[in-house]
Amino acid sequence: MFQYRPPTGDQQFVLFDLLDAPSLLGELPGYAEVDSALMTSILEEAGRFSTEVVFPINAGGDRQGCRYNDGQVRTPDGFRDAYVAFQAAGWPGLGCEPQYGGQGLPQVLNAALFEMLGSANHAWTMYVGLLHGAYECLKDHASEEIKQIYLPKIVSGEWLATMCLTEPQAGSDLGQLRTRAEPVADGTYRLTGSKIFISGGEHDMTDNIVHLVLARLPDAPPGSRGISLFVVPKRLPEGKAGAGSRNAVYCDGIEHKMGIKGSATCQMRFDQAAGWLVGEPGRGLACMFVMMNAARLHVGIQGLSHAETAFQNSLSYARERLQMKAPLRARPTEGVSKVADPIVAHPAVRRLLMTQKARVEGARALAYWTALMLDVAERHPDTARRTRARELLPLVTPIVKAMLTEDGFQCASLALQVYGGYGYVSETGIEQCVRDARVPMIYEGTNEIQAIDLLVRKILGGSDGSLKTLLAVITADARVHAEPILEAMAVCVRRVRALVERITESVRTAAARDPEAPYRIASEYLRLMGHLLLSWLWLRAARVTHATSGSTSALTPVGADKQATAQYYFQYLLPETDQLAHVIENSLAPTSLLPSLDADGN
Amino acid sequence: MFQYRPPTGDQQFVLFDLLDAPSLLGELPGYAEVDSALMTSILEEAGRFSTEVVFPINAGGDRQGCRYNDGQVRTPDGFRDAYVAFQAAGWPGLGCEPQYGGQGLPQVLNAALFEMLGSANHAWTMYVGLLHGAYECLKDHASEEIKQIYLPKIVSGEWLATMCLTEPQAGSDLGQLRTRAEPVADGTYRLTGSKIFISGGEHDMTDNIVHLVLARLPDAPPGSRGISLFVVPKRLPEGKAGAGSRNAVYCDGIEHKMGIKGSATCQMRFDQAAGWLVGEPGRGLACMFVMMNAARLHVGIQGLSHAETAFQNSLSYARERLQMKAPLRARPTEGVSKVADPIVAHPAVRRLLMTQKARVEGARALAYWTALMLDVAERHPDTARRTRARELLPLVTPIVKAMLTEDGFQCASLALQVYGGYGYVSETGIEQCVRDARVPMIYEGTNEIQAIDLLVRKILGGSDGSLKTLLAVITADARVHAEPILEAMAVCVRRVRALVERITESVRTAAARDPEAPYRIASEYLRLMGHLLLSWLWLRAARVTHATSGSTSALTPVGADKQATAQYYFQYLLPETDQLAHVIENSLAPTSLLPSLDADGN
């Protein structure tokens, strides 16, 4: 039976052993009391909520989907009740400031919460997933009056929020958006236009919905510099004329999708809807980009979520399913059926499982490390530390988003493969995981856009210093190790580090004579950088298990497990860098222009 | 709008230019009249049928699915009509002997037919997909009496057929199957047992359904040597007692699946059903294995089918969809919008498209080459030629099955990515392609089983000579070329060839001391072999365009297109072999045992 069990052991390993989060958080004002005991109890509560409240409505939500009728959206059975429980438990305000009613806890705990919610029920989590981003956006950019009206409602979860960016002609290219905002005499605006793919644009969970809408003022220049941000509530808030009445924001339909069917993906129409400007005119994209790092991290975490659920379930299945005798040596010595072994004993199945395990645990280390950096960037008292985190985040975030979502989809597909024919059957549950896991590769900026953002905009476009900072951090860590097993890993990290340095230079040189070159191999470059980060974190993970135990022979079972998984990563997954480097080098050659494909006859 | 257009140009290139199929077929008795004109006209008819009859009911079939009620299965609207048209046009008997009413045409045409049917509608094609296998199986193993009863009905398409192998406890491990066959006084048998995942086990397309069933005789030894093959019709045939009456074969339900929803995947129950033995007792698996090569080739072709449909549609979309300005040099010079370029001009999108294009065209070359080998193996008058084909087929077939289905699924996912958010919406059509494309990696022996079959059973288990034959063929072709572009490709082919030889030796040596070793990396080995075949065929494809044109500068547009795609394969796809070789080498090290994963705490 499809199940979800919070990965408490590995979460604690990453937070406490690998990253020593409590010590780091202890340095940050306001987080002095966030010790391992508090973190553990919050993780436990979040795990229980995910498992007991959110997971049980996952499969049903997929079967039933959302239903649209005349502007109204009904979410699947149980979705609203789960939200009521979420709100009652105070989860919406976990990472929000106490002055607006939040719990004032660090981003890294929010990341762990959302990992588990996403594992338990991706579709349901879509409704609450934008809440924190909307909170950050309004907190940083809205007027005091707007903050006082909206923030307490959002932090308490009384109102949910959306981000209304995409229009039919403006997806990756927001500069093309057309929604208009006309000023009216009372200082507000009237918004008119159509938005698509709006997650939670309409639903039955809260009475009010707060839309953050990108639109153009009448005198705005074309392109992305002409875009401003507005807050447009479904119902006009109290203290305003027409308080509580319906604003002219309408849902004209919902999409039928490959997955996350319980999440309402809405076509929205603004028909002279009342809106309030947030931030400066023409600075709409800048306001949104502030929350982008956190949002992209959270999409990356959805990849982790799916990989975790996929791994857990395919592992359970592989331990129970008996098929054929395993080859000698792999065969377990006890409790073996005379006819067949559990398929977990078959090396091919174990490869499918170990690949998932190494991806899951590496992804968790990378995601939580990044989330901790958000906390440091926000409030570390040491300017140098804060600056370093602020330099690294824009570099690391697109990697987390693209690599973890790609690996998440791949893991879900590997898990399905473990089930054989049963995996293709809906009842088993894993095929929903594959369908749901496909969308994070697309939204919040496609993975291709992430790669271009990393290589063209950041590395080549000016954040060269950030790359140097990152390489310095890794160099310091990948020093020569006395323990041979660790040194073998460190050698690999140093090799990838040197590869990244060399390839970055080659790309820079090639780009000077062939501006298209970096665009051709940005995706390979991103994965190469991803392996640099992952190999470094795996080295640290292996080292920390050694430091705890003293030597390889004295490893605890958990330590031995971690060490074996690290070794698997280095032996079976890191060699992808050979391919990536080779493709990049081939592509930089002057003969490597891609065919245009714009003529017929292809 | 989602569409399908037969890939006539590339089919003709592969059949006529690359493989020179008409000459080769001309050497085979009975195929003298199969010239390029006849082949072209059959391809055209098959393309028209696929496009006009089968494709229009693809999306509807997915939405509606099959409906089960009290033992009856209703296929989606239009499925039955399409079958009637298929039968009326004589397609069922395309590759069957004239003596049973067939058209006596070669396997390679059947392969092209099924590529197009699969592209147009995978689910519908499942019903007719087993017809040829059942025909071959009965033709080779059944008694004359059974042949006279069944073959004309199957060849005419009046009856459809199934293969009833899988049981709940016996999937990959057929040795565990339990269905019993008890002899009765009249020389027939009574079959009792349950089968699952039976494609087309029940439907409303034909009045009768011929089940080929694996079962055990009462005195059979355990394991796979105790399995016999029976023919069990849904309705008893004429000339028998109870002619036309219902046999005790029941459909107890159908599966709800991730994809191919229009294909009825049935749970079947045999309740003292009348059956007739086919072949010798205890030789059931051997009888089935005869048809396995053709069946596996056809599943591999389903991967090609999906990749083709995915490529066509994502290419059309990319030519129409305008988003953002493309980087310099990639930008088309004419007909450009001032605001944004068609996304086909963006290098990242072109990479997604070119990867699909190179995979599609390489897959087609490999699949048709293999199908031609089936024809040669069956009837080439020269014993040496026949023997060589019979040696190569068992080696090549698992590669075609596993590699093409994996790449087919990947291409479908790449195509979805080209569509961005629209790709995730059902209306667009591509997400169905992704869901449908997932199953060929599982059925007809999972891809992991194919890899073990290739490496452990065949390469290490005795067909070493076949590998030598294959390597000799490739060596002869990858000689030094005068034309620099061709020589650069030939260098790559020679390198992969040397790599395969070296790695095969390493695996053999490692297996002697560590029997688990080949099982750990069989999948990597299979893909490495796949690249050997594909790189060789791409070299030949590039060479043939040169031979036709005389020189690179004189290439026709079609030749230039082929050459550019070949170059893309060598620059961007072949480097996967670096990763594969590195993983295999790492895995052969004595320290590379996989963790057992059978204890808790993982």
HADDOCK unambig.tbl for C-alpha pairs under 7 A between the chains (distance, minus, plus):
assign (segid A and resid 172 and name CA) (segid B and resid 323 and name CA) 6.84 0.50 0.50
assign (segid A and resid 173 and name CA) (segid B and resid 323 and name CA) 5.45 0.50 0.50
assign (segid A and resid 173 and name CA) (segid B and resid 324 and name CA) 5.50 0.50 0.50
assign (segid A and resid 255 and name CA) (segid B and resid 425 and name CA) 6.38 0.50 0.50
assign (segid A and resid 256 and name CA) (segid B and resid 425 and name CA) 5.79 0.50 0.50
assign (segid A and resid 256 and name CA) (segid B and resid 426 and name CA) 5.56 0.50 0.50
assign (segid A and resid 257 and name CA) (segid B and resid 424 and name CA) 5.68 0.50 0.50
assign (segid A and resid 257 and name CA) (segid B and resid 425 and name CA) 4.34 0.50 0.50
assign (segid A and resid 257 and name CA) (segid B and resid 426 and name CA) 4.99 0.50 0.50
assign (segid A and resid 258 and name CA) (segid B and resid 424 and name CA) 5.60 0.50 0.50
assign (segid A and resid 258 and name CA) (segid B and resid 425 and name CA) 6.25 0.50 0.50
assign (segid A and resid 258 and name CA) (segid B and resid 426 and name CA) 6.03 0.50 0.50
assign (segid A and resid 258 and name CA) (segid B and resid 431 and name CA) 6.02 0.50 0.50
assign (segid A and resid 319 and name CA) (segid B and resid 598 and name CA) 6.56 0.50 0.50
assign (segid A and resid 323 and name CA) (segid B and resid 172 and name CA) 6.83 0.50 0.50
assign (segid A and resid 323 and name CA) (segid B and resid 173 and name CA) 5.45 0.50 0.50
assign (segid A and resid 324 and name CA) (segid B and resid 173 and name CA) 5.49 0.50 0.50
assign (segid A and resid 327 and name CA) (segid B and resid 515 and name CA) 6.85 0.50 0.50
assign (segid A and resid 327 and name CA) (segid B and resid 516 and name CA) 5.88 0.50 0.50
assign (segid A and resid 328 and name CA) (segid B and resid 515 and name CA) 6.22 0.50 0.50
assign (segid A and resid 328 and name CA) (segid B and resid 516 and name CA) 6.42 0.50 0.50
assign (segid A and resid 329 and name CA) (segid B and resid 516 and name CA) 6.49 0.50 0.50
assign (segid A and resid 330 and name CA) (segid B and resid 516 and name CA) 6.49 0.50 0.50
assign (segid A and resid 344 and name CA) (segid B and resid 598 and name CA) 6.77 0.50 0.50
assign (segid A and resid 345 and name CA) (segid B and resid 596 and name CA) 7.00 0.50 0.50
assign (segid A and resid 347 and name CA) (segid B and resid 519 and name CA) 5.75 0.50 0.50
assign (segid A and resid 347 and name CA) (segid B and resid 520 and name CA) 5.12 0.50 0.50
assign (segid A and resid 348 and name CA) (segid B and resid 448 and name CA) 6.42 0.50 0.50
assign (segid A and resid 348 and name CA) (segid B and resid 519 and name CA) 6.15 0.50 0.50
assign (segid A and resid 348 and name CA) (segid B and resid 520 and name CA) 5.66 0.50 0.50
assign (segid A and resid 351 and name CA) (segid B and resid 520 and name CA) 6.94 0.50 0.50
assign (segid A and resid 417 and name CA) (segid B and resid 442 and name CA) 6.83 0.50 0.50
assign (segid A and resid 420 and name CA) (segid B and resid 442 and name CA) 5.80 0.50 0.50
assign (segid A and resid 420 and name CA) (segid B and resid 446 and name CA) 6.91 0.50 0.50
assign (segid A and resid 421 and name CA) (segid B and resid 442 and name CA) 6.21 0.50 0.50
assign (segid A and resid 421 and name CA) (segid B and resid 443 and name CA) 6.72 0.50 0.50
assign (segid A and resid 424 and name CA) (segid B and resid 257 and name CA) 5.67 0.50 0.50
assign (segid A and resid 424 and name CA) (segid B and resid 258 and name CA) 5.61 0.50 0.50
assign (segid A and resid 424 and name CA) (segid B and resid 439 and name CA) 6.81 0.50 0.50
assign (segid A and resid 425 and name CA) (segid B and resid 255 and name CA) 6.37 0.50 0.50
assign (segid A and resid 425 and name CA) (segid B and resid 256 and name CA) 5.79 0.50 0.50
assign (segid A and resid 425 and name CA) (segid B and resid 257 and name CA) 4.33 0.50 0.50
assign (segid A and resid 425 and name CA) (segid B and resid 258 and name CA) 6.25 0.50 0.50
assign (segid A and resid 426 and name CA) (segid B and resid 256 and name CA) 5.55 0.50 0.50
assign (segid A and resid 426 and name CA) (segid B and resid 257 and name CA) 4.98 0.50 0.50
assign (segid A and resid 426 and name CA) (segid B and resid 258 and name CA) 6.02 0.50 0.50
assign (segid A and resid 431 and name CA) (segid B and resid 258 and name CA) 6.03 0.50 0.50
assign (segid A and resid 439 and name CA) (segid B and resid 424 and name CA) 6.79 0.50 0.50
assign (segid A and resid 442 and name CA) (segid B and resid 417 and name CA) 6.85 0.50 0.50
assign (segid A and resid 442 and name CA) (segid B and resid 420 and name CA) 5.79 0.50 0.50
assign (segid A and resid 442 and name CA) (segid B and resid 421 and name CA) 6.20 0.50 0.50
assign (segid A and resid 443 and name CA) (segid B and resid 421 and name CA) 6.70 0.50 0.50
assign (segid A and resid 446 and name CA) (segid B and resid 420 and name CA) 6.91 0.50 0.50
assign (segid A and resid 448 and name CA) (segid B and resid 348 and name CA) 6.43 0.50 0.50
assign (segid A and resid 515 and name CA) (segid B and resid 327 and name CA) 6.86 0.50 0.50
assign (segid A and resid 515 and name CA) (segid B and resid 328 and name CA) 6.19 0.50 0.50
assign (segid A and resid 516 and name CA) (segid B and resid 327 and name CA) 5.91 0.50 0.50
assign (segid A and resid 516 and name CA) (segid B and resid 328 and name CA) 6.41 0.50 0.50
assign (segid A and resid 516 and name CA) (segid B and resid 329 and name CA) 6.48 0.50 0.50
assign (segid A and resid 516 and name CA) (segid B and resid 330 and name CA) 6.50 0.50 0.50
assign (segid A and resid 519 and name CA) (segid B and resid 347 and name CA) 5.77 0.50 0.50
assign (segid A and resid 519 and name CA) (segid B and resid 348 and name CA) 6.17 0.50 0.50
assign (segid A and resid 520 and name CA) (segid B and resid 347 and name CA) 5.14 0.50 0.50
assign (segid A and resid 520 and name CA) (segid B and resid 348 and name CA) 5.68 0.50 0.50
assign (segid A and resid 520 and name CA) (segid B and resid 351 and name CA) 6.93 0.50 0.50
assign (segid A and resid 564 and name CA) (segid B and resid 595 and name CA) 6.62 0.50 0.50
assign (segid A and resid 571 and name CA) (segid B and resid 583 and name CA) 6.40 0.50 0.50
assign (segid A and resid 571 and name CA) (segid B and resid 586 and name CA) 5.62 0.50 0.50
assign (segid A and resid 571 and name CA) (segid B and resid 587 and name CA) 6.92 0.50 0.50
assign (segid A and resid 572 and name CA) (segid B and resid 583 and name CA) 5.32 0.50 0.50
assign (segid A and resid 575 and name CA) (segid B and resid 579 and name CA) 5.23 0.50 0.50
assign (segid A and resid 575 and name CA) (segid B and resid 582 and name CA) 6.17 0.50 0.50
assign (segid A and resid 575 and name CA) (segid B and resid 583 and name CA) 6.34 0.50 0.50
assign (segid A and resid 576 and name CA) (segid B and resid 579 and name CA) 5.32 0.50 0.50
assign (segid A and resid 578 and name CA) (segid B and resid 578 and name CA) 5.99 0.50 0.50
assign (segid A and resid 578 and name CA) (segid B and resid 579 and name CA) 5.69 0.50 0.50
assign (segid A and resid 579 and name CA) (segid B and resid 575 and name CA) 5.26 0.50 0.50
assign (segid A and resid 579 and name CA) (segid B and resid 576 and name CA) 5.32 0.50 0.50
assign (segid A and resid 579 and name CA) (segid B and resid 578 and name CA) 5.69 0.50 0.50
assign (segid A and resid 579 and name CA) (segid B and resid 579 and name CA) 5.43 0.50 0.50
assign (segid A and resid 582 and name CA) (segid B and resid 575 and name CA) 6.17 0.50 0.50
assign (segid A and resid 583 and name CA) (segid B and resid 571 and name CA) 6.40 0.50 0.50
assign (segid A and resid 583 and name CA) (segid B and resid 572 and name CA) 5.32 0.50 0.50
assign (segid A and resid 583 and name CA) (segid B and resid 575 and name CA) 6.35 0.50 0.50
assign (segid A and resid 586 and name CA) (segid B and resid 571 and name CA) 5.61 0.50 0.50
assign (segid A and resid 587 and name CA) (segid B and resid 571 and name CA) 6.92 0.50 0.50
assign (segid A and resid 595 and name CA) (segid B and resid 564 and name CA) 6.62 0.50 0.50
assign (segid A and resid 598 and name CA) (segid B and resid 319 and name CA) 6.57 0.50 0.50
assign (segid A and resid 598 and name CA) (segid B and resid 344 and name CA) 6.79 0.50 0.50
